[in-house]
Amino acid sequence: MNLSYKLPTTRLHLPSARADGGQASYKLKIGIVCYPSIGGSGIVATNLGVELAKLGHQIHFISYESPFLLEKRKNIHFHKVNINKYDLFKYPDYTLPLAVAIEAVQKKYKLDIVHVHYAVPHATAALLARRIMRTNNVPMPKIVTTLHGTDITLLARDKNLFEVIKYSIERSHGVTAVSESLKADTLKIIKPQRPIEVIYNFYSPAAITKSRHLIRKGLEIKDSDFLAIHLSNLRPVKRIPDLLKIVSLIPDSKFKLLILSGGDFTSFKPLVKKLGIANKIILKQSIKDIGNYINAADIGIYTSAEESFGMGILETLAYGKAVLATKAGGVPEVVNDGIDGILARVGDVKGFAKNLKMLMNNRRLLEQMGKAAKKSACEKFCSKKIVPQYVEYYKTILSEKK
């Protein structure tokens, strides 16, 4: 593991309440366990750690590689989980080495909270790590588990994983969900005894460093072209074939679709060829300055079958772009239908195309929706609003005796 520098090993003591009812400021030592990929959960976890570090908290990321967007900052440390491949195991195991890594970080840094993103395998590993800590007389941190959707809407439906997911949720000291929709799904599918706190995802748009014209020039399209944008990891749940079919229903030669991909697009190339839309599709992978590209677009399009929240949608809204999206999961909690975007049924390709054509021909309405999008994203889903909710939640969990 790559351990940066030694921090004081004294445990946190919550200060007593002041006469005015508030509490003195104090700093936490927080471990964040997440996937380092471009997916929404990894971005949310990374951004949360960065924002907490800005507030002076000591943040320790624990994963098999450094998160995609992780900044180098004084209060941020990265600890690599080493995954060994043995002939004895047909498939490399991650849960066990992750548990060992969490225990090792805890032994050296005495974390107050280990915040894991996804019940399996991260909460499972953290709970196992606590068992090892108890055996080794290491002070144990509280475990906070954030549910992002896949662990509930997909994995929990697998009878081979249901019990371990339920166990990992119920044995966590705190559980959060990124939308009311996901909370409802969790209560319905898992029926956990532990309460679930809804804390929305957040996004603070970075400054634009390249002009709309410059980005479009690099994409080899004209300033007068109508550019739609889609951000995702291209997993099956994103229904990329629907997205491509929508493009095929837009005859305007000036229409282009930019896909900022966090996954392999190869499997979709035959459909692109079949639909005859190769000249309308622009693909970019592993883009870090997504804001510059969203700023160069005119609208966002998202065709997912399920979304617990829709991080790509929020990113698009935050840069003042209206979105066309499916009325799935937590999306209606993010998009104000008819105000900053238009929602349609999952699979309604013709409906998407109809709304897209309408907005292409009504730039005034599109501009109004874009302004509403930026305002809503800033007011409801900004870091200044959401991050303090996490800090207060950590305080509540730490104050409980269990």
DRENDO-1510 file (C-alpha; in Angstrom, 1 decimal, always signed):
<recs>
REC; n; res; u; v; w
REC; 1; MET; +0.0; +0.0; +0.0 .
REC; 2; ASN; +1.0; +3.5; -0.7 .
REC; 3; LEU; +0.7; +5.3; +2.6 .
REC; 4; SER; +1.5; +9.0; +2.5 .
REC; 5; TYR; +2.5; +10.6; +5.8 .
REC; 6; LYS; +1.8; +9.8; +9.4 .
REC; 7; LEU; -1.2; +11.5; +11.1 .
REC; 8; PRO; -1.9; +11.8; +14.8 .
REC; 9; THR; -3.4; +8.5; +16.1 .
REC; 10; THR; -5.7; +9.9; +18.8 .
REC; 11; ARG; -9.3; +9.1; +18.5 .
REC; 12; LEU; -11.9; +11.8; +17.8 .
REC; 13; HIS; -13.8; +13.2; +20.8 .
REC; 14; LEU; -17.0; +15.0; +19.8 .
REC; 15; PRO; -17.1; +18.4; +21.5 .
REC; 16; SER; -19.8; +19.3; +23.9 .
REC; 17; ALA; -22.6; +21.5; +22.7 .
REC; 18; ARG; -22.1; +25.3; +23.1 .
REC; 19; ALA; -24.4; +27.6; +24.9 .
REC; 20; ASP; -25.8; +28.8; +21.5 .
REC; 21; GLY; -26.8; +25.2; +20.6 .
REC; 22; GLY; -24.1; +24.7; +18.0 .
REC; 23; GLN; -20.9; +22.7; +18.2 .
REC; 24; ALA; -17.3; +23.7; +17.9 .
REC; 25; SER; -15.7; +22.9; +14.6 .
REC; 26; TYR; -13.7; +19.6; +14.4 .
REC; 27; LYS; -12.1; +17.6; +11.7 .
REC; 28; LEU; -12.7; +14.0; +10.8 .
REC; 29; LYS; -10.5; +11.2; +9.5 .
REC; 30; ILE; -12.6; +9.5; +6.8 .
REC; 31; GLY; -11.8; +6.5; +4.6 .
REC; 32; ILE; -13.6; +6.4; +1.3 .
REC; 33; VAL; -14.0; +3.0; -0.5 .
REC; 34; CYS; -15.2; +3.2; -4.0 .
REC; 35; TYR; -14.7; +2.0; -7.6 .
REC; 36; PRO; -12.2; +4.3; -9.3 .
REC; 37; SER; -14.0; +4.1; -12.7 .
REC; 38; ILE; -15.7; +6.8; -14.6 .
REC; 39; GLY; -19.1; +5.6; -13.5 .
REC; 40; GLY; -21.4; +7.9; -11.4 .
REC; 41; SER; -20.7; +6.3; -8.0 .
REC; 42; GLY; -16.9; +6.7; -8.5 .
REC; 43; ILE; -17.3; +10.3; -9.5 .
REC; 44; VAL; -19.6; +11.1; -6.6 .
REC; 45; ALA; -17.3; +9.4; -4.1 .
REC; 46; THR; -14.3; +11.2; -5.5 .
REC; 47; ASN; -15.9; +14.6; -5.5 .
REC; 48; LEU; -17.2; +14.1; -2.0 .
REC; 49; GLY; -13.7; +13.3; -0.7 .
REC; 50; VAL; -12.2; +16.3; -2.5 .
REC; 51; GLU; -14.9; +18.6; -1.0 .
REC; 52; LEU; -14.4; +17.2; +2.5 .
REC; 53; ALA; -10.6; +17.7; +2.2 .
REC; 54; LYS; -11.2; +21.3; +1.3 .
REC; 55; LEU; -13.1; +21.6; +4.6 .
REC; 56; GLY; -10.0; +20.3; +6.4 .
REC; 57; HIS; -11.0; +16.7; +7.0 .
REC; 58; GLN; -8.4; +14.0; +6.4 .
REC; 59; ILE; -9.5; +11.8; +3.5 .
REC; 60; HIS; -8.1; +8.3; +2.7 .
REC; 61; PHE; -9.2; +6.7; -0.5 .
REC; 62; ILE; -8.9; +2.9; -0.6 .
REC; 63; SER; -9.2; +1.1; -3.9 .
REC; 64; TYR; -7.4; -1.0; -6.5 .
REC; 65; GLU; -6.3; +2.1; -8.4 .
REC; 66; SER; -6.5; +5.9; -7.9 .
REC; 67; PRO; -9.9; +7.3; -8.7 .
REC; 68; PHE; -10.2; +8.8; -12.2 .
REC; 69; LEU; -10.8; +12.4; -11.2 .
REC; 70; LEU; -8.9; +12.4; -7.9 .
REC; 71; GLU; -7.0; +15.7; -7.2 .
REC; 72; LYS; -3.7; +15.9; -5.5 .
REC; 73; ARG; -4.4; +17.8; -2.3 .
REC; 74; LYS; -2.8; +18.1; +1.1 .
REC; 75; ASN; -5.6; +16.3; +3.0 .
REC; 76; ILE; -6.0; +13.5; +0.5 .
REC; 77; HIS; -4.3; +10.1; +0.6 .
REC; 78; PHE; -4.6; +7.1; -1.6 .
REC; 79; HIS; -4.0; +3.5; -0.5 .
REC; 80; LYS; -3.8; +0.9; -3.2 .
REC; 81; VAL; -5.4; -2.5; -2.7 .
REC; 82; ASN; -3.1; -5.2; -4.0 .
REC; 83; ILE; -4.9; -8.0; -5.7 .
REC; 84; ASN; -2.9; -11.2; -6.0 .
REC; 85; LYS; -3.7; -13.9; -8.6 .
REC; 86; TYR; -3.3; -17.4; -7.4 .
REC; 87; ASP; -3.7; -20.5; -9.5 .
REC; 88; LEU; -5.7; -21.9; -6.6 .
REC; 89; PHE; -8.5; -19.4; -7.3 .
REC; 90; LYS; -10.3; -19.5; -10.7 .
REC; 91; TYR; -11.3; -15.9; -10.2 .
REC; 92; PRO; -9.2; -13.2; -8.4 .
REC; 93; ASP; -10.8; -12.2; -5.2 .
REC; 94; TYR; -11.2; -8.5; -4.3 .
REC; 95; THR; -13.2; -8.5; -1.1 .
REC; 96; LEU; -10.5; -10.2; +1.1 .
REC; 97; PRO; -7.5; -8.0; +0.1 .
REC; 98; LEU; -9.8; -5.0; +0.4 .
REC; 99; ALA; -10.7; -6.0; +4.0 .
REC; 100; VAL; -7.0; -6.4; +4.8 .
REC; 101; ALA; -6.2; -3.0; +3.3 .
REC; 102; ILE; -8.9; -1.3; +5.3 .
REC; 103; GLU; -7.7; -2.8; +8.5 .
REC; 104; ALA; -4.1; -1.8; +7.7 .
REC; 105; VAL; -5.1; +1.8; +7.0 .
REC; 106; GLN; -7.2; +1.9; +10.2 .
REC; 107; LYS; -4.3; +0.5; +12.3 .
REC; 108; LYS; -2.0; +3.3; +11.1 .
REC; 109; TYR; -4.4; +6.3; +10.8 .
REC; 110; LYS; -7.3; +5.6; +13.2 .
REC; 111; LEU; -10.1; +6.6; +11.0 .
REC; 112; ASP; -13.4; +7.8; +12.5 .
REC; 113; ILE; -15.6; +6.8; +9.5 .
REC; 114; VAL; -15.2; +4.4; +6.7 .
REC; 115; HIS; -17.6; +5.5; +4.0 .
REC; 116; VAL; -18.2; +2.8; +1.4 .
REC; 117; HIS; -20.0; +3.2; -1.9 .
REC; 118; TYR; -21.9; +0.0; -2.7 .
REC; 119; ALA; -22.9; -2.7; -0.2 .
REC; 120; VAL; -21.2; -5.5; -2.1 .
REC; 121; PRO; -18.3; -5.8; -2.0 .
REC; 122; HIS; -17.3; -2.7; -0.2 .
REC; 123; ALA; -19.5; -2.7; +2.9 .
REC; 124; THR; -18.9; -6.5; +3.1 .
REC; 125; ALA; -15.2; -6.0; +3.1 .
REC; 126; ALA; -15.4; -3.1; +5.7 .
REC; 127; LEU; -17.4; -5.3; +8.1 .
REC; 128; LEU; -14.9; -8.1; +7.8 .
REC; 129; ALA; -12.1; -5.6; +8.4 .
REC; 130; ARG; -13.8; -4.6; +11.7 .
REC; 131; ARG; -13.8; -8.2; +12.8 .
REC; 132; ILE; -10.0; -8.3; +12.1 .
REC; 133; MET; -9.6; -5.0; +14.0 .
REC; 134; ARG; -11.4; -6.4; +17.0 .
REC; 135; THR; -9.1; -9.4; +17.1 .
REC; 136; ASN; -6.1; -7.2; +16.8 .
REC; 137; ASN; -7.3; -4.7; +19.4 .
REC; 138; VAL; -7.4; -1.9; +16.8 .
REC; 139; PRO; -10.0; +1.0; +17.4 .
REC; 140; MET; -12.9; +0.4; +15.1 .
REC; 141; PRO; -14.4; +3.1; +12.8 .
REC; 142; LYS; -18.1; +3.4; +12.1 .
REC; 143; ILE; -19.2; +2.1; +8.7 .
REC; 144; VAL; -21.4; +4.3; +6.5 .
REC; 145; THR; -22.7; +2.7; +3.3 .
REC; 146; THR; -24.1; +4.6; +0.4 .
REC; 147; LEU; -26.3; +2.8; -2.0 .
REC; 148; HIS; -26.1; +3.9; -5.7 .
REC; 149; GLY; -28.5; +1.5; -7.3 .
REC; 150; THR; -26.8; -1.4; -8.9 .
REC; 151; ASP; -26.4; -3.2; -5.6 .
REC; 152; ILE; -30.2; -3.0; -5.1 .
REC; 153; THR; -31.8; -2.9; -8.5 .
REC; 154; LEU; -29.6; -5.6; -10.0 .
REC; 155; LEU; -27.4; -7.5; -7.6 .
REC; 156; ALA; -30.0; -7.8; -4.8 .
REC; 157; ARG; -32.3; -9.7; -7.2 .
REC; 158; ASP; -29.7; -12.4; -7.4 .
REC; 159; LYS; -30.5; -15.0; -4.8 .
REC; 160; ASN; -26.8; -15.8; -4.6 .
REC; 161; LEU; -26.1; -12.3; -3.3 .
REC; 162; PHE; -29.3; -11.2; -1.6 .
REC; 163; GLU; -28.4; -12.4; +1.9 .
REC; 164; VAL; -24.9; -10.8; +1.9 .
REC; 165; ILE; -26.2; -7.5; +0.6 .
REC; 166; LYS; -28.9; -7.5; +3.3 .
REC; 167; TYR; -26.4; -8.4; +6.0 .
REC; 168; SER; -24.0; -5.7; +4.8 .
REC; 169; ILE; -26.7; -3.0; +4.8 .
REC; 170; GLU; -28.1; -4.0; +8.2 .
REC; 171; ARG; -24.7; -4.2; +9.9 .
REC; 172; SER; -23.6; -0.8; +8.6 .
REC; 173; HIS; -23.8; +1.9; +11.2 .
REC; 174; GLY; -25.4; +4.3; +8.7 .
REC; 175; VAL; -27.0; +3.8; +5.3 .
REC; 176; THR; -27.7; +6.5; +2.7 .
REC; 177; ALA; -29.4; +6.3; -0.7 .
REC; 178; VAL; -28.9; +8.8; -3.5 .
REC; 179; SER; -32.7; +9.3; -4.2 .
REC; 180; GLU; -36.1; +8.7; -2.8 .
REC; 181; SER; -36.7; +6.2; -5.6 .
REC; 182; LEU; -33.7; +4.1; -4.6 .
REC; 183; LYS; -34.7; +4.2; -1.0 .
REC; 184; ALA; -38.2; +2.9; -1.9 .
REC; 185; ASP; -36.6; +0.2; -4.0 .
REC; 186; THR; -34.3; -0.8; -1.2 .
REC; 187; LEU; -37.2; -1.0; +1.4 .
REC; 188; LYS; -39.2; -3.0; -1.1 .
REC; 189; ILE; -36.5; -5.5; -2.1 .
REC; 190; ILE; -34.3; -5.8; +0.9 .
REC; 191; LYS; -36.7; -4.8; +3.7 .
REC; 192; PRO; -33.9; -3.7; +6.0 .
REC; 193; GLN; -34.3; -3.0; +9.7 .
REC; 194; ARG; -31.9; -0.1; +9.5 .
REC; 195; PRO; -33.2; +3.3; +8.5 .
REC; 196; ILE; -32.0; +4.8; +5.2 .
REC; 197; GLU; -31.2; +8.5; +4.9 .
REC; 198; VAL; -31.6; +10.1; +1.4 .
REC; 199; ILE; -28.7; +12.4; +0.5 .
REC; 200; TYR; -28.7; +13.4; -3.1 .
REC; 201; ASN; -25.7; +13.4; -5.4 .
REC; 202; PHE; -24.1; +16.7; -6.1 .
REC; 203; TYR; -22.0; +18.3; -8.8 .
REC; 204; SER; -20.1; +21.6; -8.9 .
REC; 205; PRO; -19.3; +22.4; -12.5 .
REC; 206; ALA; -15.7; +23.3; -13.2 .
REC; 207; ALA; -14.7; +26.5; -15.0 .
REC; 208; ILE; -14.9; +26.4; -18.8 .
REC; 209; THR; -11.3; +26.4; -20.2 .
REC; 210; LYS; -12.0; +26.0; -23.9 .
REC; 211; SER; -14.6; +27.9; -25.9 .
REC; 212; ARG; -17.6; +26.3; -27.6 .
REC; 213; HIS; -16.0; +27.2; -30.9 .
REC; 214; LEU; -12.7; +25.6; -30.1 .
REC; 215; ILE; -14.2; +22.4; -28.9 .
REC; 216; ARG; -16.5; +22.1; -31.9 .
REC; 217; LYS; -13.5; +22.8; -34.2 .
REC; 218; GLY; -11.7; +19.9; -32.6 .
REC; 219; LEU; -14.8; +17.7; -33.1 .
REC; 220; GLU; -14.8; +18.8; -36.8 .
REC; 221; ILE; -18.3; +20.2; -36.6 .
REC; 222; LYS; -19.7; +23.7; -37.4 .
REC; 223; ASP; -20.9; +26.3; -34.9 .
REC; 224; SER; -24.3; +26.1; -36.7 .
REC; 225; ASP; -24.6; +22.3; -36.2 .
REC; 226; PHE; -27.0; +21.0; -33.5 .
REC; 227; LEU; -25.0; +18.9; -31.1 .
REC; 228; ALA; -26.6; +16.5; -28.6 .
REC; 229; ILE; -24.4; +14.9; -25.9 .
REC; 230; HIS; -24.6; +11.6; -23.9 .
REC; 231; LEU; -22.4; +10.7; -21.0 .
REC; 232; SER; -22.3; +7.1; -19.7 .
REC; 233; ASN; -20.4; +3.9; -19.2 .
REC; 234; LEU; -22.4; +2.3; -21.9 .
REC; 235; ARG; -23.7; -0.5; -19.7 .
REC; 236; PRO; -26.8; -2.4; -21.0 .
REC; 237; VAL; -29.1; -0.5; -18.6 .
REC; 238; LYS; -28.2; +2.7; -20.6 .
REC; 239; ARG; -30.0; +1.4; -23.6 .
REC; 240; ILE; -27.5; +2.7; -26.2 .
REC; 241; PRO; -29.4; +1.0; -29.1 .
REC; 242; ASP; -32.4; +3.3; -28.3 .
REC; 243; LEU; -30.0; +6.3; -28.3 .
REC; 244; LEU; -28.7; +5.3; -31.8 .
REC; 245; LYS; -32.2; +4.7; -33.1 .
REC; 246; ILE; -33.3; +8.2; -32.0 .
REC; 247; VAL; -30.3; +9.6; -34.0 .
REC; 248; SER; -31.5; +7.7; -37.1 .
REC; 249; LEU; -34.9; +9.4; -36.9 .
REC; 250; ILE; -33.4; +12.9; -37.2 .
REC; 251; PRO; -33.0; +13.6; -40.9 .
REC; 252; ASP; -31.3; +17.0; -40.4 .
REC; 253; SER; -27.7; +16.7; -41.7 .
REC; 254; LYS; -26.7; +19.3; -39.2 .
REC; 255; PHE; -27.6; +17.1; -36.2 .
REC; 256; LYS; -24.7; +15.3; -34.4 .
REC; 257; LEU; -24.5; +13.2; -31.3 .
REC; 258; LEU; -21.4; +13.3; -29.1 .
REC; 259; ILE; -20.9; +10.3; -26.8 .
REC; 260; LEU; -18.5; +10.8; -23.9 .
REC; 261; SER; -17.9; +7.1; -23.2 .
REC; 262; GLY; -16.6; +5.4; -20.1 .
REC; 263; GLY; -16.8; +2.0; -21.7 .
REC; 264; ASP; -16.1; +0.2; -25.0 .
REC; 265; PHE; -18.3; +1.2; -27.9 .
REC; 266; THR; -17.2; -1.6; -30.2 .
REC; 267; SER; -20.3; -3.8; -29.8 .
REC; 268; PHE; -22.5; -0.9; -31.0 .
REC; 269; LYS; -20.6; -0.3; -34.3 .
REC; 270; PRO; -22.6; -2.8; -36.3 .
REC; 271; LEU; -25.9; -1.0; -35.4 .
REC; 272; VAL; -24.4; +2.4; -36.3 .
REC; 273; LYS; -23.5; +0.9; -39.7 .
REC; 274; LYS; -26.9; -0.7; -40.1 .
REC; 275; LEU; -28.7; +2.6; -39.3 .
REC; 276; GLY; -26.5; +4.6; -41.6 .
REC; 277; ILE; -25.6; +7.2; -38.9 .
REC; 278; ALA; -21.8; +6.9; -38.8 .
REC; 279; ASN; -21.5; +10.5; -40.0 .
REC; 280; LYS; -23.6; +11.7; -37.1 .
REC; 281; ILE; -21.8; +10.0; -34.3 .
REC; 282; ILE; -18.8; +11.4; -32.5 .
REC; 283; LEU; -17.1; +9.3; -29.9 .
REC; 284; LYS; -14.7; +10.4; -27.2 .
REC; 285; GLN; -13.4; +8.2; -24.3 .
REC; 286; SER; -12.1; +8.9; -20.9 .
REC; 287; ILE; -12.5; +12.7; -21.1 .
REC; 288; LYS; -11.7; +14.5; -17.9 .
REC; 289; ASP; -12.7; +18.1; -18.9 .
REC; 290; ILE; -16.3; +17.1; -19.6 .
REC; 291; GLY; -17.5; +20.6; -18.9 .
REC; 292; ASN; -15.9; +22.0; -22.0 .
REC; 293; TYR; -17.7; +19.4; -24.1 .
REC; 294; ILE; -21.1; +19.8; -22.4 .
REC; 295; ASN; -20.7; +23.6; -22.9 .
REC; 296; ALA; -20.2; +23.0; -26.6 .
REC; 297; ALA; -23.4; +20.9; -26.8 .
REC; 298; ASP; -27.0; +22.1; -27.2 .
REC; 299; ILE; -28.9; +19.3; -25.4 .
REC; 300; GLY; -28.4; +16.1; -23.5 .
REC; 301; ILE; -30.1; +12.7; -24.3 .
REC; 302; TYR; -30.4; +9.8; -21.8 .
REC; 303; THR; -32.3; +6.7; -22.6 .
REC; 304; SER; -31.7; +4.5; -19.5 .
REC; 305; ALA; -34.0; +1.7; -18.5 .
REC; 306; GLU; -33.1; +2.4; -14.8 .
REC; 307; GLU; -31.4; +5.2; -13.0 .
REC; 308; SER; -31.2; +5.5; -9.3 .
REC; 309; PHE; -30.2; +9.2; -9.8 .
REC; 310; GLY; -28.5; +10.0; -13.1 .
REC; 311; MET; -25.2; +11.6; -12.6 .
REC; 312; GLY; -24.6; +12.3; -16.3 .
REC; 313; ILE; -28.0; +14.1; -16.4 .
REC; 314; LEU; -27.0; +16.3; -13.4 .
REC; 315; GLU; -23.7; +17.2; -15.0 .
REC; 316; THR; -25.5; +18.2; -18.2 .
REC; 317; LEU; -28.0; +20.3; -16.4 .
REC; 318; ALA; -25.3; +22.0; -14.3 .
REC; 319; TYR; -23.8; +23.5; -17.5 .
REC; 320; GLY; -27.1; +25.0; -18.5 .
REC; 321; LYS; -28.2; +22.3; -21.0 .
REC; 322; ALA; -31.7; +20.9; -21.1 .
REC; 323; VAL; -32.1; +17.1; -21.3 .
REC; 324; LEU; -34.3; +14.5; -22.8 .
REC; 325; ALA; -34.5; +11.5; -20.5 .
REC; 326; THR; -36.5; +8.5; -19.5 .
REC; 327; LYS; -39.0; +8.7; -16.7 .
REC; 328; ALA; -37.0; +6.0; -14.8 .
REC; 329; GLY; -36.1; +5.6; -11.1 .
REC; 330; GLY; -34.7; +8.8; -9.6 .
REC; 331; VAL; -34.6; +10.8; -12.8 .
REC; 332; PRO; -37.8; +12.7; -12.1 .
REC; 333; GLU; -36.2; +13.9; -8.8 .
REC; 334; VAL; -33.4; +15.5; -10.9 .
REC; 335; VAL; -35.2; +16.7; -14.0 .
REC; 336; ASN; -38.2; +19.0; -13.7 .
REC; 337; ASP; -40.3; +17.7; -16.6 .
REC; 338; GLY; -41.3; +20.4; -19.0 .
REC; 339; ILE; -39.1; +23.0; -17.2 .
REC; 340; ASP; -35.5; +22.0; -17.6 .
REC; 341; GLY; -36.0; +18.9; -19.7 .
REC; 342; ILE; -38.6; +16.5; -21.1 .
REC; 343; LEU; -39.2; +13.0; -19.8 .
REC; 344; ALA; -40.5; +10.1; -21.8 .
REC; 345; ARG; -41.3; +6.4; -21.3 .
REC; 346; VAL; -38.4; +3.9; -21.4 .
REC; 347; GLY; -38.1; +2.7; -25.0 .
REC; 348; ASP; -40.2; +5.5; -26.5 .
REC; 349; VAL; -37.7; +6.2; -29.3 .
REC; 350; LYS; -40.3; +8.0; -31.4 .
REC; 351; GLY; -41.3; +10.2; -28.5 .
REC; 352; PHE; -37.7; +11.1; -27.9 .
REC; 353; ALA; -37.2; +12.0; -31.6 .
REC; 354; LYS; -40.4; +14.1; -31.6 .
REC; 355; ASN; -39.3; +16.1; -28.6 .
REC; 356; LEU; -35.8; +16.5; -30.0 .
REC; 357; LYS; -37.1; +17.9; -33.3 .
REC; 358; MET; -39.4; +20.2; -31.5 .
REC; 359; LEU; -36.6; +21.7; -29.4 .
REC; 360; MET; -34.3; +21.9; -32.4 .
REC; 361; ASN; -36.9; +24.1; -34.1 .
REC; 362; ASN; -37.6; +26.2; -31.0 .
REC; 363; ARG; -34.3; +27.6; -29.8 .
REC; 364; ARG; -36.0; +30.1; -27.6 .
REC; 365; LEU; -37.7; +27.3; -25.5 .
REC; 366; LEU; -34.4; +25.3; -25.5 .
REC; 367; GLU; -32.6; +28.4; -24.1 .
REC; 368; GLN; -35.2; +28.9; -21.5 .
REC; 369; MET; -34.9; +25.3; -20.4 .
REC; 370; GLY; -31.2; +25.5; -20.3 .
REC; 371; LYS; -31.3; +28.5; -17.9 .
REC; 372; ALA; -33.8; +26.7; -15.7 .
REC; 373; ALA; -31.5; +23.6; -15.7 .
REC; 374; LYS; -28.5; +25.6; -14.5 .
REC; 375; LYS; -30.5; +27.3; -11.8 .
REC; 376; SER; -32.1; +24.1; -10.5 .
REC; 377; ALA; -28.8; +22.2; -10.5 .
REC; 378; CYS; -27.1; +25.0; -8.6 .
REC; 379; GLU; -29.8; +25.4; -6.0 .
REC; 380; LYS; -30.7; +21.7; -5.3 .
REC; 381; PHE; -27.6; +19.7; -6.1 .
REC; 382; CYS; -24.5; +21.9; -5.4 .
REC; 383; SER; -21.7; +20.8; -3.1 .
REC; 384; LYS; -22.4; +23.6; -0.6 .
REC; 385; LYS; -25.9; +22.1; +0.0 .
REC; 386; ILE; -25.1; +18.4; -0.1 .
REC; 387; VAL; -21.6; +18.0; +1.5 .
REC; 388; PRO; -22.7; +19.5; +4.9 .
REC; 389; GLN; -25.5; +17.0; +4.9 .
REC; 390; TYR; -22.9; +14.2; +4.8 .
REC; 391; VAL; -20.8; +15.9; +7.6 .
REC; 392; GLU; -23.9; +16.2; +9.8 .
REC; 393; TYR; -24.8; +12.5; +9.1 .
REC; 394; TYR; -21.2; +11.5; +10.1 .
REC; 395; LYS; -21.6; +13.4; +13.3 .
REC; 396; THR; -24.9; +11.7; +14.1 .
REC; 397; ILE; -23.5; +8.2; +13.4 .
REC; 398; LEU; -20.4; +8.9; +15.6 .
REC; 399; SER; -22.6; +10.1; +18.4 .
REC; 400; GLU; -24.5; +6.8; +18.6 .
REC; 401; LYS; -23.2; +4.2; +21.0 .
REC; 402; LYS; -23.4; +1.2; +18.6 .
</recs>
